Amino acid sequence: MARQFTAIYKKSGKWYLGWIEEIPGVNTQGKTLKETKENLKEALLLILETNRFLNKKEVTGGKVIREPLSVSL
């Protein structure tokens, strides 16, 4: 399932900064815009994977309902 996020890029001196508008903490930098875009995809995947892992660890024991949620904006 593909999800869509908003990537923001900004040149700062010799570096490009990049972050995901919808998810705090997903940010990166690179020497080129291409490098920054690649780094940002990796950062987003790592954050999503880490959050999924941490939440599964936290919700052990007891009854938990886990289901997909889709929204359209």
Number of C-alpha atoms within 10 A of each C-alpha: 3 4 5 7 11 10 15 13 18 13 14 9 8 8 14 19 20 22 24 19 13 11 13 9 12 20 21 21 21 18 13 13 17 11 13 22 21 13 17 24 17 14 18 19 12 13 15 13 11 12 12 11 11 11 10 10 10 8 11 9 7 6 7 8 6 6 6 4 5 6 4 3 2
